[in-house]
């Protein structure tokens, strides 16, 4: 699920308020970050030694340093962006 233009604007506003992307990269010191076009989800290992497909996950935004490629993951739930982690309903076509 790629972020819409409106979603990206909202995401960047939230990240700018909570964790300014102007911050320097801890690896190279540059301050040019890019937002990946879709979220990632890290699976939770609820039973030791096993991962369940379709189980619970932690949805994250991905920011990448344009200079060195350092990658940051920001928890979407903690940022108040839970609504962007669920599929949007598409209207059904009208029946004639």
N, CA, C and O atoms as a GROMACS GRO file, in nm:
protein
  384
    1UNK      N    1   0.084  -0.116   0.000
    1UNK     CA    2   0.000   0.000   0.000
    1UNK      C    3   0.090   0.123   0.000
    1UNK      O    4   0.152   0.156   0.101
    2UNK      N    5   0.096   0.190  -0.111
    2UNK     CA    6   0.176   0.313  -0.120
    2UNK      C    7   0.100   0.429  -0.056
    2UNK      O    8  -0.023   0.433  -0.060
    3UNK      N    9   0.174   0.522   0.001
    3UNK     CA   10   0.112   0.638   0.060
    3UNK      C   11   0.062   0.733  -0.049
    3UNK      O   12   0.129   0.752  -0.151
    4UNK      N   13  -0.055   0.791  -0.027
    4UNK     CA   14  -0.106   0.892  -0.120
    4UNK      C   15  -0.030   1.022  -0.097
    4UNK      O   16   0.045   1.035   0.001
    5UNK      N   17  -0.049   1.118  -0.185
    5UNK     CA   18   0.016   1.248  -0.171
    5UNK      C   19  -0.028   1.314  -0.040
    5UNK      O   20   0.054   1.375   0.029
    6UNK      N   21  -0.156   1.302  -0.007
    6UNK     CA   22  -0.208   1.361   0.117
    6UNK      C   23  -0.149   1.291   0.239
    6UNK      O   24  -0.114   1.355   0.338
    7UNK      N   25  -0.138   1.157   0.232
    7UNK     CA   26  -0.080   1.080   0.342
    7UNK      C   27   0.065   1.122   0.365
    7UNK      O   28   0.107   1.140   0.480
    8UNK      N   29   0.142   1.136   0.257
    8UNK     CA   30   0.283   1.174   0.268
    8UNK      C   31   0.296   1.311   0.335
    8UNK      O   32   0.383   1.331   0.420
    9UNK      N   33   0.208   1.404   0.296
    9UNK     CA   34   0.212   1.538   0.356
    9UNK      C   35   0.187   1.529   0.506
    9UNK      O   36   0.258   1.589   0.586
   10UNK      N   37   0.086   1.453   0.544
   10UNK     CA   38   0.054   1.436   0.685
   10UNK      C   39   0.168   1.369   0.761
   10UNK      O   40   0.204   1.412   0.871
   11UNK      N   41   0.225   1.264   0.702
   11UNK     CA   42   0.336   1.192   0.765
   11UNK      C   43   0.453   1.286   0.790
   11UNK      O   44   0.509   1.288   0.900
   12UNK      N   45   0.490   1.364   0.690
   12UNK     CA   46   0.604   1.453   0.704
   12UNK      C   47   0.578   1.561   0.808
   12UNK      O   48   0.670   1.603   0.878
   13UNK      N   49   0.452   1.606   0.820
   13UNK     CA   50   0.417   1.704   0.924
   13UNK      C   51   0.434   1.642   1.063
   13UNK      O   52   0.492   1.704   1.152
   14UNK      N   53   0.383   1.520   1.080
   14UNK     CA   54   0.393   1.452   1.210
   14UNK      C   55   0.539   1.425   1.245
   14UNK      O   56   0.582   1.452   1.357
   15UNK      N   57   0.615   1.373   1.151
   15UNK     CA   58   0.756   1.345   1.177
   15UNK      C   59   0.831   1.475   1.206
   15UNK      O   60   0.917   1.478   1.294
   16UNK      N   61   0.798   1.580   1.134
   16UNK     CA   62   0.862   1.710   1.158
   16UNK      C   63   0.836   1.763   1.297
   16UNK      O   64   0.921   1.831   1.355
   17UNK      N   65   0.718   1.732   1.352
   17UNK     CA   66   0.683   1.777   1.487
   17UNK      C   67   0.751   1.690   1.593
   17UNK      O   68   0.803   1.742   1.692
   18UNK      N   69   0.751   1.561   1.572
   18UNK     CA   70   0.797   1.468   1.677
   18UNK      C   71   0.944   1.431   1.668
   18UNK      O   72   1.010   1.410   1.769
   19UNK      N   73   0.994   1.422   1.547
   19UNK     CA   74   1.135   1.382   1.526
   19UNK      C   75   1.184   1.454   1.402
   19UNK      O   76   1.187   1.395   1.294
   20UNK      N   77   1.223   1.578   1.416
   20UNK     CA   78   1.260   1.658   1.298
   20UNK      C   79   1.360   1.588   1.207
   20UNK      O   80   1.467   1.545   1.252
   21UNK      N   81   1.325   1.578   1.079
   21UNK     CA   82   1.414   1.512   0.983
   21UNK      C   83   1.533   1.598   0.948
   21UNK      O   84   1.623   1.554   0.876
   22UNK      N   85   1.536   1.723   0.998
   22UNK     CA   86   1.653   1.807   0.976
   22UNK      C   87   1.770   1.758   1.061
   22UNK      O   88   1.883   1.804   1.044
   23UNK      N   89   1.742   1.666   1.151
   23UNK     CA   90   1.848   1.613   1.237
   23UNK      C   91   1.955   1.546   1.152
   23UNK      O   92   1.926   1.489   1.047
   24UNK      N   93   2.077   1.554   1.198
   24UNK     CA   94   2.189   1.494   1.126
   24UNK      C   95   2.183   1.341   1.138
   24UNK      O   96   2.142   1.286   1.240
   25UNK      N   97   2.226   1.276   1.032
   25UNK     CA   98   2.237   1.130   1.032
   25UNK      C   99   2.346   1.090   1.131
   25UNK      O  100   2.456   1.145   1.127
   26UNK      N  101   2.318   0.995   1.219
   26UNK     CA  102   2.420   0.953   1.316
   26UNK      C  103   2.537   0.878   1.253
   26UNK      O  104   2.640   0.860   1.317
   27UNK      N  105   2.522   0.836   1.128
   27UNK     CA  106   2.631   0.762   1.061
   27UNK      C  107   2.725   0.856   0.986
   27UNK      O  108   2.846   0.848   1.001
   28UNK      N  109   2.667   0.948   0.903
   28UNK     CA  110   2.751   1.031   0.816
   28UNK      C  111   2.747   1.180   0.849
   28UNK      O  112   2.833   1.255   0.802
   29UNK      N  113   2.649   1.224   0.930
   29UNK     CA  114   2.641   1.364   0.966
   29UNK      C  115   2.561   1.452   0.871
   29UNK      O  116   2.535   1.568   0.902
   30UNK      N  117   2.522   1.398   0.756
   30UNK     CA  118   2.441   1.477   0.662
   30UNK      C  119   2.297   1.485   0.715
   30UNK      O  120   2.258   1.411   0.805
   31UNK      N  121   2.218   1.576   0.658
   31UNK     CA  122   2.081   1.594   0.707
   31UNK      C  123   1.980   1.594   0.593
   31UNK      O  124   1.889   1.678   0.591
   32UNK      N  125   1.995   1.504   0.501
   32UNK     CA  126   1.901   1.491   0.390
   32UNK      C  127   1.838   1.352   0.396
   32UNK      O  128   1.903   1.251   0.369
   33UNK      N  129   1.708   1.349   0.432
   33UNK     CA  130   1.636   1.224   0.451
   33UNK      C  131   1.524   1.211   0.349
   33UNK      O  132   1.467   1.311   0.306
   34UNK      N  133   1.492   1.087   0.312
   34UNK     CA  134   1.379   1.060   0.223
   34UNK      C  135   1.285   0.960   0.287
   34UNK      O  136   1.327   0.869   0.358
   35UNK      N  137   1.157   0.979   0.261
   35UNK     CA  138   1.054   0.888   0.310
   35UNK      C  139   1.026   0.782   0.204
   35UNK      O  140   0.998   0.815   0.089
   36UNK      N  141   1.035   0.655   0.241
   36UNK     CA  142   1.003   0.545   0.148
   36UNK      C  143   0.853   0.550   0.122
   36UNK      O  144   0.775   0.585   0.211
   37UNK      N  145   0.811   0.514   0.002
   37UNK     CA  146   0.673   0.534  -0.043
   37UNK      C  147   0.568   0.445   0.023
   37UNK      O  148   0.449   0.466   0.001
   38UNK      N  149   0.608   0.348   0.102
   38UNK     CA  150   0.512   0.260   0.168
   38UNK      C  151   0.568   0.215   0.303
   38UNK      O  152   0.690   0.217   0.323
   39UNK      N  153   0.481   0.174   0.394
   39UNK     CA  154   0.530   0.129   0.525
   39UNK      C  155   0.588  -0.012   0.518
   39UNK      O  156   0.569  -0.085   0.420
   40UNK      N  157   0.659  -0.048   0.624
   40UNK     CA  158   0.704  -0.186   0.642
   40UNK      C  159   0.641  -0.237   0.772
   40UNK      O  160   0.599  -0.158   0.856
   41UNK      N  161   0.635  -0.368   0.787
   41UNK     CA  162   0.578  -0.426   0.909
   41UNK      C  163   0.673  -0.533   0.961
   41UNK      O  164   0.708  -0.627   0.889
   42UNK      N  165   0.713  -0.518   1.085
   42UNK     CA  166   0.799  -0.616   1.149
   42UNK      C  167   0.712  -0.715   1.225
   42UNK      O  168   0.631  -0.674   1.309
   43UNK      N  169   0.725  -0.846   1.198
   43UNK     CA  170   0.642  -0.944   1.268
   43UNK      C  171   0.685  -0.960   1.413
   43UNK      O  172   0.804  -0.954   1.446
   44UNK      N  173   0.587  -0.981   1.500
   44UNK     CA  174   0.616  -1.009   1.640
   44UNK      C  175   0.629  -1.159   1.660
   44UNK      O  176   0.548  -1.236   1.608
   45UNK      N  177   0.728  -1.199   1.732
   45UNK     CA  178   0.750  -1.341   1.761
   45UNK      C  179   0.683  -1.371   1.895
   45UNK      O  180   0.744  -1.356   2.000
   46UNK      N  181   0.557  -1.414   1.889
   46UNK     CA  182   0.480  -1.436   2.011
   46UNK      C  183   0.508  -1.570   2.076
   46UNK      O  184   0.491  -1.587   2.197
   47UNK      N  185   0.550  -1.666   1.996
   47UNK     CA  186   0.589  -1.798   2.048
   47UNK      C  187   0.737  -1.815   2.019
   47UNK      O  188   0.777  -1.810   1.903
   48UNK      N  189   0.820  -1.836   2.122
   48UNK     CA  190   0.963  -1.849   2.099
   48UNK      C  191   0.995  -1.953   1.992
   48UNK      O  192   0.944  -2.064   1.993
   49UNK      N  193   1.082  -1.912   1.899
   49UNK     CA  194   1.128  -2.004   1.795
   49UNK      C  195   1.038  -2.012   1.673
   49UNK      O  196   1.071  -2.084   1.578
   50UNK      N  197   0.926  -1.940   1.671
   50UNK     CA  198   0.837  -1.946   1.555
   50UNK      C  199   0.787  -1.807   1.518
   50UNK      O  200   0.773  -1.719   1.603
   51UNK      N  201   0.761  -1.790   1.391
   51UNK     CA  202   0.695  -1.670   1.341
   51UNK      C  203   0.569  -1.714   1.269
   51UNK      O  204   0.572  -1.808   1.190
   52UNK      N  205   0.459  -1.648   1.296
   52UNK     CA  206   0.332  -1.683   1.233
   52UNK      C  207   0.304  -1.585   1.120
   52UNK      O  208   0.300  -1.464   1.142
   53UNK      N  209   0.284  -1.637   1.000
   53UNK     CA  210   0.244  -1.551   0.889
   53UNK      C  211   0.104  -1.498   0.918
   53UNK      O  212   0.016  -1.574   0.957
   54UNK      N  213   0.086  -1.370   0.898
   54UNK     CA  214  -0.044  -1.311   0.924
   54UNK      C  215  -0.064  -1.275   1.070
   54UNK      O  216  -0.174  -1.234   1.110
   55UNK      N  217   0.040  -1.290   1.150
   55UNK     CA  218   0.030  -1.256   1.292
   55UNK      C  219   0.044  -1.106   1.315
   55UNK      O  220   0.043  -1.026   1.220
   56UNK      N  221   0.058  -1.069   1.440
   56UNK     CA  222   0.070  -0.928   1.475
   56UNK      C  223   0.202  -0.871   1.426
   56UNK      O  224   0.304  -0.941   1.419
   57UNK      N  225   0.200  -0.742   1.392
   57UNK     CA  226   0.318  -0.675   1.341
   57UNK      C  227   0.331  -0.536   1.402
   57UNK      O  228   0.238  -0.485   1.465
   58UNK      N  229   0.447  -0.476   1.384
   58UNK     CA  230   0.471  -0.337   1.420
   58UNK      C  231   0.486  -0.260   1.289
   58UNK      O  232   0.586  -0.278   1.220
   59UNK      N  233   0.390  -0.174   1.254
   59UNK     CA  234   0.399  -0.098   1.129
   59UNK      C  235   0.493   0.022   1.147
   59UNK      O  236   0.484   0.095   1.245
   60UNK      N  237   0.582   0.040   1.050
   60UNK     CA  238   0.682   0.148   1.061
   60UNK      C  239   0.695   0.227   0.932
   60UNK      O  240   0.679   0.174   0.821
   61UNK      N  241   0.724   0.356   0.949
   61UNK     CA  242   0.768   0.441   0.838
   61UNK      C  243   0.916   0.416   0.819
   61UNK      O  244   0.986   0.379   0.913
   62UNK      N  245   0.963   0.436   0.697
   62UNK     CA  246   1.105   0.417   0.669
   62UNK      C  247   1.163   0.548   0.618
   62UNK      O  248   1.116   0.604   0.518
   63UNK      N  249   1.266   0.597   0.687
   63UNK     CA  250   1.340   0.715   0.643
   63UNK      C  251   1.481   0.670   0.606
   63UNK      O  252   1.544   0.595   0.680
   64UNK      N  253   1.530   0.718   0.491
   64UNK     CA  254   1.663   0.678   0.444
   64UNK      C  255   1.748   0.804   0.421
   64UNK      O  256   1.703   0.898   0.356
   65UNK      N  257   1.869   0.802   0.474
   65UNK     CA  258   1.964   0.911   0.450
   65UNK      C  259   2.002   0.908   0.302
   65UNK      O  260   2.045   0.804   0.251
   66UNK      N  261   1.987   1.022   0.234
   66UNK     CA  262   2.020   1.028   0.092
   66UNK      C  263   2.170   1.014   0.066
   66UNK      O  264   2.210   0.980  -0.046
   67UNK      N  265   2.252   1.041   0.165
   67UNK     CA  266   2.397   1.037   0.144
   67UNK      C  267   2.456   0.898   0.166
   67UNK      O  268   2.525   0.845   0.079
   68UNK      N  269   2.428   0.838   0.283
   68UNK     CA  270   2.495   0.711   0.315
   68UNK      C  271   2.401   0.590   0.315
   68UNK      O  272   2.447   0.476   0.320
   69UNK      N  273   2.271   0.614   0.311
   69UNK     CA  274   2.177   0.503   0.309
   69UNK      C  275   2.134   0.453   0.445
   69UNK      O  276   2.058   0.357   0.455
   70UNK      N  277   2.183   0.518   0.552
   70UNK     CA  278   2.137   0.478   0.685
   70UNK      C  279   1.985   0.479   0.686
   70UNK      O  280   1.922   0.570   0.633
   71UNK      N  281   1.926   0.378   0.747
   71UNK     CA  282   1.781   0.361   0.744
   71UNK      C  283   1.724   0.365   0.885
   71UNK      O  284   1.770   0.295   0.975
   72UNK      N  285   1.621   0.450   0.902
   72UNK     CA  286   1.552   0.462   1.030
   72UNK      C  287   1.410   0.410   1.016
   72UNK      O  288   1.346   0.429   0.913
   73UNK      N  289   1.361   0.343   1.119
   73UNK     CA  290   1.225   0.293   1.123
   73UNK      C  291   1.152   0.364   1.236
   73UNK      O  292   1.196   0.360   1.351
   74UNK      N  293   1.039   0.428   1.206
   74UNK     CA  294   0.960   0.499   1.306
   74UNK      C  295   0.824   0.430   1.319
   74UNK      O  296   0.754   0.409   1.220
   75UNK      N  297   0.788   0.396   1.441
   75UNK     CA  298   0.664   0.324   1.469
   75UNK      C  299   0.544   0.413   1.438
   75UNK      O  300   0.527   0.519   1.498
   76UNK      N  301   0.461   0.368   1.344
   76UNK     CA  302   0.345   0.447   1.302
   76UNK      C  303   0.240   0.459   1.412
   76UNK      O  304   0.170   0.559   1.420
   77UNK      N  305   0.229   0.358   1.498
   77UNK     CA  306   0.131   0.363   1.606
   77UNK      C  307   0.172   0.470   1.707
   77UNK      O  308   0.087   0.546   1.754
   78UNK      N  309   0.300   0.476   1.741
   78UNK     CA  310   0.349   0.575   1.836
   78UNK      C  311   0.336   0.718   1.781
   78UNK      O  312   0.322   0.813   1.858
   79UNK      N  313   0.341   0.731   1.650
   79UNK     CA  314   0.329   0.862   1.587
   79UNK      C  315   0.183   0.905   1.568
   79UNK      O  316   0.156   1.015   1.519
   80UNK      N  317   0.089   0.818   1.606
   80UNK     CA  318  -0.053   0.852   1.588
   80UNK      C  319  -0.102   0.834   1.446
   80UNK      O  320  -0.198   0.900   1.405
   81UNK      N  321  -0.037   0.747   1.370
   81UNK     CA  322  -0.073   0.726   1.230
   81UNK      C  323  -0.136   0.588   1.206
   81UNK      O  324  -0.123   0.531   1.098
   82UNK      N  325  -0.203   0.536   1.308
   82UNK     CA  326  -0.262   0.402   1.298
   82UNK      C  327  -0.358   0.391   1.180
   82UNK      O  328  -0.364   0.286   1.115
   83UNK      N  329  -0.432   0.497   1.151
   83UNK     CA  330  -0.529   0.492   1.042
   83UNK      C  331  -0.463   0.466   0.906
   83UNK      O  332  -0.529   0.419   0.814
   84UNK      N  333  -0.335   0.496   0.893
   84UNK     CA  334  -0.265   0.471   0.767
   84UNK      C  335  -0.214   0.328   0.755
   84UNK      O  336  -0.155   0.291   0.654
   85UNK      N  337  -0.237   0.248   0.859
   85UNK     CA  338  -0.189   0.109   0.857
   85UNK      C  339  -0.297   0.011   0.813
   85UNK      O  340  -0.269  -0.108   0.799
   86UNK      N  341  -0.418   0.059   0.792
   86UNK     CA  342  -0.527  -0.028   0.749
   86UNK      C  343  -0.568   0.008   0.607
   86UNK      O  344  -0.559   0.124   0.566
   87UNK      N  345  -0.612  -0.092   0.534
   87UNK     CA  346  -0.652  -0.070   0.395
   87UNK      C  347  -0.774   0.022   0.389
   87UNK      O  348  -0.868   0.009   0.467
   88UNK      N  349  -0.769   0.114   0.295
   88UNK     CA  350  -0.883   0.203   0.275
   88UNK      C  351  -0.988   0.130   0.193
   88UNK      O  352  -0.957   0.059   0.097
   89UNK      N  353  -1.112   0.150   0.232
   89UNK     CA  354  -1.220   0.085   0.158
   89UNK      C  355  -1.238   0.156   0.025
   89UNK      O  356  -1.236   0.279   0.017
   90UNK      N  357  -1.257   0.076  -0.078
   90UNK     CA  358  -1.287   0.134  -0.209
   90UNK      C  359  -1.436   0.121  -0.234
   90UNK      O  360  -1.495   0.015  -0.209
   91UNK      N  361  -1.498   0.227  -0.282
   91UNK     CA  362  -1.642   0.220  -0.304
   91UNK      C  363  -1.676   0.117  -0.412
   91UNK      O  364  -1.605   0.104  -0.511
   92UNK      N  365  -1.785   0.046  -0.389
   92UNK     CA  366  -1.829  -0.052  -0.488
   92UNK      C  367  -1.893   0.023  -0.605
   92UNK      O  368  -1.957   0.126  -0.585
   93UNK      N  369  -1.877  -0.029  -0.727
   93UNK     CA  370  -1.940   0.037  -0.841
   93UNK      C  371  -2.093   0.030  -0.828
   93UNK      O  372  -2.149  -0.066  -0.776
   94UNK      N  373  -2.156   0.134  -0.878
   94UNK     CA  374  -2.302   0.137  -0.872
   94UNK      C  375  -2.360   0.031  -0.963
   94UNK      O  376  -2.311   0.007  -1.074
   95UNK      N  377  -2.468  -0.035  -0.914
   95UNK     CA  378  -2.537  -0.135  -0.995
   95UNK      C  379  -2.649  -0.067  -1.070
   95UNK      O  380  -2.718   0.020  -1.016
   96UNK      N  381  -2.667  -0.104  -1.192
   96UNK     CA  382  -2.772  -0.044  -1.274
   96UNK      C  383  -2.885  -0.140  -1.293
   96UNK      O  384  -2.984  -0.108  -1.359
   0.00000   0.00000   0.00000
